[in-house]
Amino acid sequence: MLDTTQIEQVIQDYVDPSTAIALGQTKPAIEVKQEGTSQHITVTLGYHVKGYASQLESELEAALVKAGAESVNVTIISKVKKHKVQQGIQALENVKNIIAVGSGKGGVGKSTTAVNLALALAAEGASVGILDADIYGPSQPRMLGVNKRPESADGKTIEPVESHGLQSMSIGYLIDEEEPMVWRGPMVVQALQQMLGDTNWKDLDYLVIDLPPGTGDIQLTLSQKVPVSGAVIITTPQDISLLDARKAYKMFEKVKVPVLGVIENMSTHICSQCGHEEHIFGTGGGQRMAEQYDINLLGSLPLNITIREDADSGQPSVITDPDGDISMAYRVVARKVSARLAMQGKDYASAFPNIVVKND
């Protein structure tokens, strides 16, 4: 029979096969209860694993038996913590973590990846919202299949629009789909801050922000004013895309936002007629960028016509075919993103009360 210290060590050393990260790196809480000759172990992870929790429980039990345990029962639960944001920026009250999804340029599938990432996080058991920060070209209303104005109970704040289990907000809900936005930068930043702060988000584990493409003044200002726990960079394998993706990385680095990793989109194309696989945008670009900056390659997603068709129809791939290969690819990416975020420092400031000094 193993003692508590030995049990904790086995669990901490175990590498989660879905994320390739040792559980100890994500700082889980481990509780061991002795009931007769049986040991009941509860492992509280900082990220959700609904899609494979039972598999992980069985594998941990097998690892413990192999290490010398006799009769063990492992239960996995998840509890997402609030993580640190940029210094001097106040975190949102009802949002534990904001994940910014950015790219150095347009046309790399950033918005499609962002909405499927958000849906995949929700499929794993998290409470998730998505904020469409692309004021000039909002696309999330179309991808989520909703086109209605948000409601407001008090005339001051607005309720998020819910679709496919996601809470969402976009300027696209407030204007006609074909109406162009001709605002200057300061107005765009103000609009985003209002959508972020005046929306009644309901106890979110993660709020995914679909940033506009590029690394100009607007993106830099947003990164400096929005409390972000971590960022994800979207690129394609081709050199031109990687040049701009590196700029996105440098932008997040300058504003002290940790980059959780890079996602290589349109990595490979498989012909729907003959099954031939071809790397039409090159190969290995995301991996080279990850190695260059010592960040993580979170996944390589295919160039597949159904991803585009699903997004255009308002039923993203994670919803359309939840057990299909494409959906599973997004869910693996979501697990890696949330696990990497769990490794970041916790936000302890919100645990302390505000101290007010009054002079009588």
C-alpha positions, -999 to +999 in steps of 0.1 A: +000+000+000+013+035-009+013+063+016-001+098+007+032+112-003+039+083-027+004+086-042+008+123-048+042+118-064+028+091-088+000+114-098+022+145-103+046+125-124+019+111-147+019+127-181-015+135-194-015+119-228-039+145-243-018+175-233+017+159-231+021+177-198+029+161-164-001+167-141+022+181-114+031+210-137-006+221-136-006+222-098-036+198-091-051+194-056-048+158-045-069+144-016-065+108-003-090+091+020-085+057+035-116+035+038-106+001+051-082-014+027-092+010-001-078+044-009-101+069-025-083+097-043-098+129-056-077+148-081-088+184-088-074+197-120-072+233-130-086+226-165-116+206-178-113+171-192-149+160-197-141+143-229-117+118-214-121+120-176-130+084-172-100+073-193-077+095-172-091+080-140-085+045-152-049+053-163-041+069-130-055+039-111-033+016-133-002+038-127-008+036-089-013-001-089+019-005-109+037+016-083+025-007-054-010+004-045-035-024-037-070-010-040-075+025-053-103+045-068-095+078-085-120+106-092-112+135-115-129+169-109-121+202-125-120+237-110-106+266-130-088+293-111-084+329-120-049+336-133-027+367-134-032+394-159-010+423-170+002+445-141-020+475-133-051+461-152-082+452-132-095+417-139-132+413-146-154+402-118-174+374-135-146+363-159-119+341-145-096+341-175-094+360-208-077+342-237-068+364-266-067+348-300-046+369-325-027+367-357-003+390-375-025+391-406-059+383-419-068+353-440-053+326-417-086+314-402-083+332-369-120+338-363-130+302-374-103+288-350-114+311-322-150+301-323-142+264-326-117+268-297-144+284-275-169+256-284-142+229-277-135+244-243-172+243-236-175+207-248-148+198-223-170+212-195-160+248-191-182+279-189-171+299-219-179+332-237-165+348-269-160+385-276-157+395-312-132+423-310-130+429-348-151+460-350-145+466-387-152+430-398-173+412-371-178+376-381-188+357-350-226+364-353-226+346-387-204+318-374-226+313-343-258+315-364-274+343-345-286+378-356-304+396-329-299+426-307-288+420-272-313+427-244-308+452-216-327+450-183-315+483-168-306+503-199-270+505-188-256+469-192-264+443-219-270+406-217-247+383-237-262+365-267-262+328-261-257+303-289-245+266-289-238+270-251-216+300-256-221+335-242-212+360-269-210+397-277-201+414-310-206+448-326-223+427-353-253+423-330-257+461-329-254+470-366-266+457-399-244+430-413-235+450-444-230+483-427-194+495-428-177+508-396-158+540-403-146+547-368-112+559-359-089+539-335-100+556-302-137+549-309-129+513-317-110+508-284-138+525-265-164+503-282-145+472-273-140+482-237-178+489-234-187+455-249-162+438-225-171+457-193-208+464-198-218+429-208-232+408-179-210+378-184-222+349-162-194+332-142-171+324-171-141+301-168-128+315-201-136+344-223-121+340-257-114+373-275-112+371-313-088+400-319-087+419-352-059+409-375-026+428-375-003+443-349-011+480-352-022+507-328-056+492-321-043+457-313-015+471-291-040+494-272-064+465-267-036+443-253-027+470-229-062+478-216-079+443-216-070+420-187-056+390-206-044+357-189-029+342-220-027+345-257-029+321-286-014+329-320-028+316-353-007+311-383-005+290-415+027+271-424+038+295-452+067+319-446+046+351-453+021+342-426+049+333-401+066+367-406+034+384-393+028+358-366+062+366-352+051+402-350+020+392-330+042+373-306+065+403-301+034+425-295+021+402-267+057+399-253+059+437-251+027+441-231+036+412-208+009+388-219+021+352-218+018+334-251+003+299-244+013+287-278+009+288-316-017+269-337-008+260-372-040+263-393-045+250-428-016+227-421-025+201-446-052+195-473-068+162-478-087+159-511-124+150-504-125+130-536-094+109-536-079+113-501-046+127-514-028+147-487-009+178-497+009+206-478-001+234-501+010+261-477+043+245-468+051+223-438+066+227-404+062+265-401+044+264-368+069+240-353+098+262-364+082+293-348+075+274-316+111+263-314+125+297-323+106+314-294+105+285-270+067+284-270+043+255-276+029+242-308-007+236-296-018+218-327-020+216-365-054+219-380-064+208-415-075+228-445-109+212-450-139+224-469-163+213-442-147+237-417-156+266-440-190+253-448-199+247-411-188+282-401-207+299-429-238+280-419-237+291-383-229+256-371-192+254-364-175+220-368-173+212-331-211+215-331-219+199-365-199+167-359-189+166-322-173+131-325-156+137-359-119+140-365-120+178-370-139+183-338-115+161-319-086+181-333-101+213-319-108+196-285-072+184-282-060+220-289-085+233-263-072+208-237-036+220-244-046+257-242-064+252-208-037+230-194-010+256-203-031+283-187-034+262-156+004+263-153+004+301-151+005+320-118-027+324-099-044+358-093-044+362-056-052+399-056-090+392-060-089+371-028-081+401-007-107+427+003-103+463-006-091+484+023-106+518+026-092+544+051-116+571+062-108+601+083-135+609+109 
